[in-house]
Amino acid sequence: MKRPARRLPPSTAALLAGVLAVGLSLPPMRSLIEQSMVWHMVIQMPLLVLSGWLSMGTVSGPSGMDRWGYWNHYGLSGFIAALIVMAYWMLPLTIDRAVVLPTADSMKVASLWFAGAVLRHSFHRAPAVLQMFFMGTAVPMATWLGIYFASTDLRLCNAYSLESQMVSGQGLAILAMLLGALWLVGTIRAAQASSRRFR
């Protein structure tokens, strides 16, 4: 008889994601994000958001999230804050600043971690309609930006080559569509499970 596969503890997963994400901003791994926009925008930034998401689950737990609900009714405050943070760090100017300015990079690390944490809190509290509103804004925004990065002949980031920008744009578009698809599948499964309970 096969033993059930062991899942990585949430605290361990959060720690691993956080260490890897922050490590990319520190020597010697920092050279990766200095030389490649893919490592910076498609790997490190999503890892920072993921780290915040996992950490929120570790600190609060599913039931404990309700204790902080007074500031995030229906997830609206968290969704708005996360959208602002993520949109800011998609701008070519801010990407450049994070490469050359340690203070900007530190702000990037902290704010994207925060975005991931409040996103988990918001998805926990928001009904499907509000989740759809957020995903319907964030996914097309990231997809469009990725396509633009991949198709334009203009070098938008001074810190990176045009080729690196194009590959990063392709990766960003694919990542955004993948996240949208995962959310849709999860929402459908949750709706099916809910309907079975009420039969």
Protein Blocks (a to p, Z undefined) as FASTA:
>chain_A
ZZddddddfklmmmmmmmmmmmmmpcfklmmmmmpmklmmmmmmmmmmmmmmmmmmmmno
mmlmmmmmmmmgghlmmmmmmmmmmmmmmpmklmmmmmmmmklmmmmmmmmmmmmmmmmm
mmmmpcfklmmmmmmmmmmmmmmmmmmmmmpmbdfblkbcfklmmmmmmmmmmmmmmmmm
mmmmmmmmmmmmmmmmmZZ
